[in-house]
Amino acid sequence: MLRYISLSIFTFLFSASLTAQTNGILPFTGIKYFRGGIWGKAIEVKLNGDTWMSNRLPLNYDFEIRLVEPRGLKQVGGKYFPGIKVLMLDAKKDTIAFAANLFEENKGIGLDEAYLKSLKVSLGFTENDKVKPGDTCYQYITFFDTKGNNDLRLEFPVIIAKTTDSLQTTVTTYTSSSTTGYNAMAGGGIELKKIETYIDSTYYPKSLYHNLRSAEMLGITIEEVNNGKFQTWVYDEKMNELPFIKPSKQFVAKTFTDKEQINILAQVPLNPDDKKNRQYTVRYRWESVDGKKVLDIINNFMY
């Protein structure tokens, strides 16, 4: 159910920066965002006060989505008038909760710029919502300008976890991002050093791969990588998931300097006959057996 919403003047380090893309995906949670004039310095997703590294949520827990330093709101009479719309659906796409504007009571008052450091909303599920472990529920959150037409839409599927499942959270995250289109996050003690993204093929035009390489990482071993699991996704420009023409590949190696360092290369197949394949968004996610270590890389070359 919808818990609460508030304004906050606090910001956090190690947040997931928004790229220049109009549409995109956030690492860790897989939240899709669609920018319609409103954006921010970052979108943070917290669980129990720490960074949430997945989209698995037990009942009776709240997760918090925070839009840090929102921009794109129209100033009227020295004030800003933000709104937040929320729609929550269960696994059958029936409505659990809906709010047309969580700022409805204050829409005529407005906010001074000093109090517009971030906007946040907290959501969660209870037994009263008639959902059970294994269900996938859906959240649609829209930050919008009540005095204009700008908005920022978020879509977020949440899988209801068992109460015995451990929470996938981390106190400290390492991030890496580039204006060329990649956004990477690692948690659970993994230290990011270098990210490389490129498209190549050995037998073009018969095969084509979108490559994501995380090099010289600390806090992770080859054994952990091989015992853990990885997933990949490909999305078109409208953030619709596309089917794979063949399985993705993962390669891991180590280097030796003063410390043992790990390199992971993920090769995600693209359809060589698709003229738009170089515009697609590719996501790679690896997590350890216990789910406490996570690496998530998202890339769009924005050709």
N, C-alpha and C positions, 0 to 999 in steps of 0.2 A: 504494500500500500504506500501511498504518498505520505512521507513523514513530515518534513518541514523544509522551508526555504528561507534563506536569509542573505543579507549583504555582509560582506566582510572587508576589512581593510588590511588583511594579512595576505602575504604571498609566500610561496615555498620555492626552495631550490630544487634542481633536478626534475623539472617538469617537462612534459612532452610538448615541444614547440610546434606551432602550426607553420606549415610551409606555405609557399605562395599558391599552392593548388587551390582551385575552387572547391573541388571534392577530394576527399582523402580518407585515410584510416589511421587511427592512433595505435601505436604499439601497446603490447600487454593486453589491453581489453578488447581490441578490435572494433572500437566505436567508429562508425562511419560518420563523417561530417560533410555538410553541404553548405558552403559559404554563400550567403546572399547579401553581402554588404557588411555584415557584422563578423568580427573576428576578435582575436585577443593575443596577448603574449603567449599564452599557453592554455591548454585544457588539462586539468589535473583530476585524477580519479583516485579517491582515498577509501580505504576500508580500515576501520579501527584506528584512524589517524595516520596509517602508513600507505605507501603507494601500492595499489592493487595490481597484481601481475596477471590476472586472468579474468574470465567472465563467469566463474563458478561461484555461486553465492548460497550459503545455507539459509534456511528460514530464520527469521528474527534477527537478521543482521542488516544494517544500513550501509549503503555505499554513497559516497558524496562526489558529485561532479561540480567542479569549480571552473568558471571561465575567468581567467586572470587578466586584469587590465583590459576590459572590453573596449572595443573601438567600433566606430561606425554608427553610434547613436547620435541623433540630432539634438543639438542644444536649443532649448526654447526658454527664453526668459532667464538664462543663466542656469537652467536645470536640465537634467536628463530624465527620461521616462522609459526605463526598460520594462519588459514584460517577459514572463517565462510560461510557456505552455507545456503541459505534460500529459501524455497518454500512455497508460500501462495496460498491456494485454497478456492474457494467459496463453497456454500452449495451443488452445483452440481459437485464438485470436478474439476471444471475448473480452470485453472491457473490465479491468479490475479497478482502475482509477482514472479520472480525467479532471484536469483543471485548465480552463481557458486562459487564465492569467493568475499566477500566484502573487502578483503585485496589485491585484484588483483594488484592494482597499487603499493603496497609496498612489494610484495612477494619476490623480489630480494634484498631488503634492510635488512630485519630482524629487530628484536627488542632486545634491551638490557634487561637483567633481571629486572633492576630497573623500567622499563616501562611496565612490564608484571604483574602488580598487579591484574588486572581484564580485562575481555573482555566483551563488551556489545553490544547489538543490540536493536534498538527501532522499533516497528512495530505498525501499526494502519490501520484503514479503513475509507474511505470517501464515499460520494455519487457516486463518479466516479468509484468506484469498483463494482457498481451495486449490492450491498447487502442491505438487509433491516432488520429491527428489527424482531427477532425470528429466523433468519438464523443461522446455525452453520457453521462456517468457520474453516479452518484447517491450522496450521502452523507447518512446519517441519524445525527445526534449527539444523545444524550440526557444531560443533566446531571440526576442524581437523588440523592435522600437515602436512604441505605441503612438509616436508622433511622426512616424515615417513608414517606409516599406521594407527596410532592411531586416534581415534575420540571419540566424545561424541554426541549422537543423542537425540534430544528432540522432542516430539510430543505433540501438544497443541491445542485442539479444543476450539474455542472462540465463544460464543453465542452473537450475536449482540443485545444489549439492546436498549430500548427506550431512547430518550434523556431526558425524564422526570424521568427515574429511577435514584435512588441515587447510587453513586459510593461506592462499598464495599472496602474501604481502612481503614487502621489503622496506627496510628503513632507509637504505641508501641505494640510489640508482646511478648508473653511469649512462650518459646519453651521448649520441653523436648525430649531427644533422648537417645538411648541406642545402644550399639554395638550388643545387642541381636536381634535388628531388628525393633524397633518402632521409629517413628518420629511423634511428636505431636506439633501443634501450636494453639494458641488461640489469638484472637484479640478483640478490642472493649471494653477493660477494664476487661476482664476475666483474672484471675491470676491462672496459673497452679501450682500445688503442687506435686501431685503424679500420676504416670501412672502405671497401672498394666495390663499385657496381659497374657492370659492363655487359654488353650483349655480344655473343660470338657464336660461331658454329664451325665444326670441323668438316661437315659435309653439306654446307649450304648449297642449294636451298632445301635439301631434304630434312635438315634438322636445324633448330635455332634455340638458343638458351639465353635466358636472363640470369646473369650470375651475381650473387651476393656473397662477398667475402669479408669476413671479420678476422683480422690478423692480430697477432701478438697479444692475445687476451691472457690475463692472469686470473687466478681463482677458479680454474676449471681444468679438468684432466681429460685425456683422450678416453679413458675408461668411462668417465661420466658421460661424455658425449655419445659414445657407442651404446651405452646401456639406456640412455634417455630416449626420448622420442622427438621427432620433428614433423612439422606440417607445413605445407605451402598452399598459397591461394593466388589466383590471378583474377583481376577485376577490370572491367572495361571502364570507359570514361564516365559512365553513370554509376559506377560502383556496383554493378551487377557481377556476381561471381560467374566465372567461365569454366567450362569443363576442361580437363587436361587431355592432351592427345597422347601422352605417355607419362610415366611416373617421374617425379623429381628425384634428384640425386644429391647426396651429401658426402663430402669428403673431409676428413680431419687429419691434421698433421701437427707435429710439435717442433718448435725451434729451441735452441739452447743458447742463451746468452748468460747473464748473471742469474736469471731465473728461468724456469720452464715456462714457455709461452705456447699457446694453442692457436692454430689457424683453422677456421671452418669455411669451407666453400660450399655453397648451395647452388645447384644448377636447376633452374625452373624452366621446363620446356614451353616454348611458344609455338603457335601455329605459323609456319613460314609462309603459308598462302594467305594469311590475314594481313592486309595492308595497314591495319591499325595496331599491329601487335607491339610496336615500339612505343605506343602511347599508353599501354596498359599499366596498371599498378600491380606490383608483385609483393607478396608478403611471405616471409619465412619466420617460423617460430620453433625454437627448441626449448625443451624443459627437462630437468633431471627427473629421475625415477620418483623422488619424493616431492617434486613440484616446487622445491625451494629455490632452485636456480633457473632463471629464464633468460633467453636471448631472443629478441624480436626485432626484425629488420623489415622495413617497408620502403619500397623504392618506386618512383615514377620518373622517367627521364624527361618528361614534359617536352618532347620534341614538337 
